[in-house]
Amino acid sequence: MDDLTDAFANLQQWLFEAVVQPLTYAAGQGNLLEIAYEGTGWLVLGLLQIAVMLVVIAPLQKRWPVEPVSDARAVKVDILYTLIHRLGVFKLVMFFTLENWFENAWGLLRAWGLPTWHLDQLWPGVTDQAAVSFVLYLVFFDFVHYWIHRAQHQSHRWWALHAMHHAQRQMTMWSDNRNHLLDDMLTSLLLAVIAMLVGVGPGQFVALVAISQLSENFQHANVRIWFGCVGERLWVSPRFHRRHHSIGIGHEFDVQGRKVLGGCNFGVLLPWWDMLFGTADFQQRYDPTGVRDQVELGRDYGQGFWAQQWQGLLRLFGRA
């Protein structure tokens, strides 16, 4: 863990000194060097993730596809979403809006005497074992993410935004970041608040995000892969998550807007929570993906980036 952290830090420092710092000074923004350095870390992480996607996941999509790619334009829009998130653009906007305000408020609470608490201190001796501490935080955050994901489906208004993610009929490894920006902002803020409350270190948080995002890229990939009877119950597979995206699963409302189906397979990394709370579906199926009203009634979810964002707002306010 320490070796990986050191290698990442060295790469971040090199890229910052060679590229980002000179550009920051050239733009007359030397007062933002600290922000630029943090942003460089997210940029390095994103570049590494994209490299893994292209080298590892893309060949799997070609070797064992669930379906042929028939809508290249939809995939290109998903690539744009991925680049916005993985190259730090979304993170930069969040910093200058919600995160900057949140961190200032948190610093004020600390100054007033709010104590520091760390989740891993509940187990004596764990703080001396970085790997064990990391696993504890990973399991905890996956539990939190499971309930956030269920809320995205159970809340009519939140679903109005989250539906955009499910409206992709051509799922690929690029589809993970296909979300409404308001949906992403709300989720990111919730996770940031919880990370502060349970005392996750910056390095640990970056590693948690890296593993989660790469796993989610693989889950959304156009691959006919499952992990076997045992493996399916240990880690979320592409088959397990595709069932969650199947048409008519987890996002059906009657004419009064009441929930009809509860949905399944909400786990982000671990299927344990679905098994524990009765939402797991281990059927070995690879159904078409999408939203029922999109497929059967022709509801417009938008074709391009801005159209998708606009349609999400219209749904949120009951105008579409």
N, C-alpha and C positions, 0 to 999 in steps of 0.2 A: 504494500500500500504506500509506504514511504517513498519507494523508488519511483512508482508511478506519479506520485504527487510532485516529486522533484523534477522528473522529466517534463511534466506539464508546465511547471513553474518556469523552467529554463526556456521552453519554447515560447511561452507567453512573454517573458522578458526580452527575448531576442526579437520577436515580432514587434513589440512595443518600441524598443530602441531603434530598430532598423526602419520601421515604416510609420507606425501610428504617432509616435512622439514628434518626428519632423513635420508630419502633416498637421498636427495640432498646433504647433508653433507657427507654421506657415499660414494657418487660418486665423491667427491672432487669438487663439483660445488657450493660451498657456495656463490659465487659471483652472482649466478643466482636466488637468493631467491625471488626477486621481481617478476621475470618472473614465477617462480614456484608457487607463491601465486596466480597470475592471472590465470595461467593454472588450479589451483585447483578449482577456481570458475567455469570455463567451464566444468571441470570434474564433479562437483556436479550437474550442470545444466543437463549435458548429462545423468547422472545416474537417476535423477528424471524423465527426459523425457522417458527414456527406461522403467522405472517402470510404468509410466502412460500408455505407449503403451501396455505393457504386461497385466496390470490389467484391463484396460478399453477397448482399441481398439481391442485387440486380441479376447476377447469373442464375440464382435460384428461380427468379421469376421467369426467366427464359427456359429453364430446364423443366420446371413442373408448374406451369400456369394453370390456374383454375379456369380461366376464360381468355380468349384472344382480346387484345386491346383494339377496340373498335372506335373509341372516342379519344383520339390523341389530344384534342384541344382541352378536354376536361383534365387530362393528366398534366398538361402544361400549366394550367391554372394552379393545380396542387403543388407543382414544383415552385411556383412563385410564392405560395404560402410558406413552403419549407424554407426558402431562401430568406424571406422576411424574418422568420423566427430564428433560424440557425445561424445567420450571419449578424445577429445582434440588433437589427433594426427595431423589432418589437421591444426588446429589452431597453433600448435607448429611449424610446418614447415613454415606456413605463417609468423609467427613472425620473425623467423630467416632469412627470405628472404624478401618478399615485404613489410610486415607491419613494420618491424624494420627500413628499409630504409625510408618508408613513414613517420613514426612518428618522425624520426630524421629531415627530411626535414620540417615537419610541425612545430616542435619546433624551427627550425631556422627562419621560417617565422614569428612566434610569437615574437622571439627576435628582429626581424627587425621592429616590430610594427604593424603586421597584427591584426586588432581589433577582439575581440570576439563577435560573433553574435548568438542569440538564436531565433529560429523560434517562440517559444511560447510567446516571448515578444511583438509580433505584436498584441496580445490581452491583454490589460491592466488587471492586476490582476490575470491572469492565472498562472503566475509563483508561486503564493501562493497556488495553487490547484494542487497537484501532479497528481491526477487522470485525471483531464481535460487536463493537459499538456501531459500526456502519450497518451491519445486518439488522440490529435492533431498530435503528432509525428507518431502514428500508421497509421493514415489516410494518412499522407504525404508520409511515406515510402512505403505504399502499392501502392500509385500513381506512385512513382518512380519505384517500382518493376514491375508494370504492363508494363511500357515502356521498361524496360530491357528485360522482357520476350518476348515482341513483337519483339524486336531487335534480340533476339536469333532465332526467326523463320524467320524474314525477311532478315537477312544477310546470304548469301550463306555459307560463311566461318564459321560464328558463328554457323549456323545450323549444319555444319559438326561435330562440337563437341556436340552440344545439342541433336543431333539425338540419341545419345547413351541413353539418358534418356527416349526417346520415344520408343526405341527398345524393351523395356520390355513387353513381351507378357503375363506375369503373374504378374499383378500389385497387390501389397499388401502394408501394412502399412510401410514396410521397403524400398519401392521404391523411396521415396522422395530424398534420398542422392545418388541415383544411377546417378552420373554425371561424365563427364570427368573432371579430376583434373584441367586442364587448364580453362575449363568453370567455375568451382567453384572459381578458383583464380581470374579470371577477374571480376566475379560478386561480390565477397567479397571485392575486392579492390575498385570497384565503390561505393559500399554501405558504406565502411569505409570513403572514401573521402567525400561523401555527409553528413555522420553523423558528421564529423568534421566541415563542412561548416555551418550546421544548428544548431550546438551546442547541440547535444544530450548528456546527461550525461551518464557516464559509466553504472550506475545502470539501467537507463532507456533503454539503448541499449541492455543490457543483457535480460531485461524483454521483449523487443520487439522481440528479436531473439527467446526466449523461446516460446512465444505465436505463432509466425509465424511457427516455426518448428513443434510444436505439431499439429497445425491446418493442416499443409501440410501432416503430417503423416496420419491423419484421411482422408484427401481428396484422398490420394492414396490407401487407404485401400480397400480390396476386400469385400466391403459391398454394399448391395442393399438398400441404404438410400438416401432420399432426404428430404428437409426441408419444403416442402409445397409451395404453390404459393407465399406466402409472404416471408417466410424464405429464399427461394432460391434467393431472390433479396436483402437480407440483409447480407448474409455470404456465402462463397463458400462451397458447399456441395460435398460429394464424387460423386454424380451423375453429377453435373455441371463440375467437373474437369475431370471425366472419358470421357466425351464428347470431351474434349480438347485432350485426348490421343487416341481417336478413330482412326482406320486405315484410312489414306487418309485425315486427317483433319489438315490443317495448315502447311504442309511440302511437297507440291507437286511441282515438277519442270518439265518443258518440256525438250526436247532433247538439247535445247540450254542453259539450266540451268536457264531459266527465271521462276519467280514465277507464279504459276497458281492459287492456293487457298490462301486466306489471313489468314485462321485459325480462331479460336474462343476461348472464355473462357480463356483469358490470366490472369485474376485476380488471385492474390495469396491469399488474404484474403477476399477482398470485390468484389462482382460482379458489383459494381457501375460503374467502369471505362469501363467495357465491355458494359454496358447499355448505357453509355454516348457516347462512340466512335463507337458504332454499331458493336461490336464483340461478343455480347452475344448470346448464343444458349441455350434456356431453354427446348428443347425437352426432354421428360422423357424417355431416352433411355440408355441402358447399352451395348454398342457395344464392340466387341473385340478390344484390344489395340495393337499397334505396328506401324511400318512404312511400307508403301505400297511396296517399293522395296525389303524390307526384306521378306515380306509375299509372293509376287507374283513372284519376280525374284530371291529370295534366296540370297540376298546380305548379306555378313557376317558382323555382328556387334560384334562378339566375344562372347564366352561363359564364360570364367573366367575373373577375375579382370584385369590382365595384358593384356590379349587378347583384351578386350574391350578398354583399354587405347591405345593400339597400333593401333587398327583399327581406332580409332578417329583421331590419328595423320596422318594416311594414307589418310583418307578422307579430312582432313584439307589441305594437300598438293597435293590433286588430284591424289593420287596413289591407291585409292580403291573406 
